[in-house]
């Protein structure tokens, strides 16, 4: 009796699903042909010499990069070792990424 009731409920749910489906509009605005072909104006970025301008990235120091790589390898060992998940390994990796841009 319970099995028959459960099957009936599932059948009722499946048959009611297409009724609950909504025909929603397509999101976003459609562009006209002139809008599609026209290019957007690109803003020029002014080159300033103010105190808040970004600094040039530092030049690569090969000796420091090699030392950071060796430190990273010694701190982390292999990928499956427990040392690979330690704080020392994370710090060595951060130093390696900073020294070797």
C-alpha positions as CSV (number, residue, x, y, z in Angstrom):
1,X,0.0,0.0,0.0
2,X,2.8,2.4,0.9
3,X,4.8,1.5,-2.2
4,X,1.8,2.3,-4.4
5,X,1.3,5.6,-2.7
6,X,4.9,6.5,-3.1
7,X,4.9,5.6,-6.8
8,X,1.7,7.7,-7.3
9,X,3.3,10.7,-5.6
10,X,6.4,10.4,-7.7
11,X,4.3,10.1,-10.9
12,X,2.3,13.2,-9.8
13,X,5.5,15.2,-9.2
14,X,7.0,14.2,-12.6
15,X,3.8,15.1,-14.5
16,X,3.6,18.5,-12.7
17,X,7.2,19.5,-13.5
18,X,6.5,20.8,-17.1
19,X,3.7,22.9,-15.7
20,X,6.0,24.7,-13.3
21,X,8.5,25.5,-16.0
22,X,8.6,29.2,-16.9
23,X,9.3,30.8,-20.2
24,X,11.7,33.5,-19.0
25,X,13.0,36.3,-21.2
26,X,16.6,36.2,-22.4
27,X,18.8,38.1,-19.9
28,X,20.7,41.2,-21.2
29,X,19.9,43.8,-23.7
30,X,20.1,43.1,-27.4
31,X,22.3,45.3,-29.5
32,X,21.3,46.9,-32.7
33,X,23.5,46.6,-35.9
34,X,25.0,50.0,-35.5
35,X,25.9,49.3,-31.9
36,X,27.5,46.0,-32.8
37,X,29.7,47.5,-35.5
38,X,30.7,50.6,-33.7
39,X,33.8,50.4,-31.5
40,X,33.8,51.6,-28.0
41,X,36.0,54.5,-27.2
42,X,39.0,53.5,-25.2
43,X,40.2,55.7,-22.4
44,X,43.8,56.6,-22.5
45,X,45.7,56.1,-19.2
46,X,47.7,59.2,-18.4
47,X,51.3,58.6,-17.6
48,X,52.1,60.5,-14.5
49,X,55.1,60.9,-12.2
50,X,53.2,61.3,-9.0
51,X,54.0,59.6,-5.7
52,X,51.2,57.1,-6.1
53,X,52.1,55.8,-9.5
54,X,53.0,52.1,-9.7
55,X,56.7,51.3,-9.5
56,X,58.5,49.4,-12.2
57,X,58.8,45.7,-11.3
58,X,62.2,44.9,-9.9
59,X,64.8,43.3,-12.1
60,X,65.4,39.6,-11.7
61,X,68.4,38.7,-9.5
62,X,69.5,35.2,-10.7
63,X,71.5,34.5,-7.5
64,X,68.6,35.3,-5.2
65,X,66.2,33.4,-7.4
66,X,68.4,30.3,-7.3
67,X,68.8,30.5,-3.5
68,X,65.0,30.9,-3.1
69,X,64.5,27.8,-5.4
70,X,66.9,25.7,-3.3
71,X,65.3,26.9,-0.1
72,X,61.9,26.0,-1.5
73,X,63.0,22.5,-2.5
74,X,64.7,21.8,0.8
75,X,61.7,23.1,2.8
76,X,59.0,21.3,0.9
77,X,60.8,18.1,-0.2
78,X,58.5,16.0,-2.4
79,X,54.9,16.8,-3.2
80,X,53.6,13.8,-1.1
81,X,55.7,14.4,2.0
82,X,54.1,16.0,5.1
83,X,56.6,18.8,4.8
84,X,54.9,20.0,1.6
85,X,51.9,21.1,3.7
86,X,53.9,23.0,6.4
87,X,54.1,26.7,7.2
88,X,57.8,26.6,6.3
89,X,57.0,25.3,2.9
90,X,54.4,28.0,2.3
91,X,56.8,30.7,3.3
92,X,59.6,29.3,1.1
93,X,57.2,29.2,-1.8
94,X,56.2,32.8,-1.2
95,X,59.8,33.9,-1.1
96,X,60.5,31.9,-4.3
97,X,57.6,33.6,-6.1
98,X,58.8,37.0,-4.9
99,X,62.4,36.4,-5.9
100,X,61.7,34.9,-9.3
101,X,59.1,37.0,-11.1
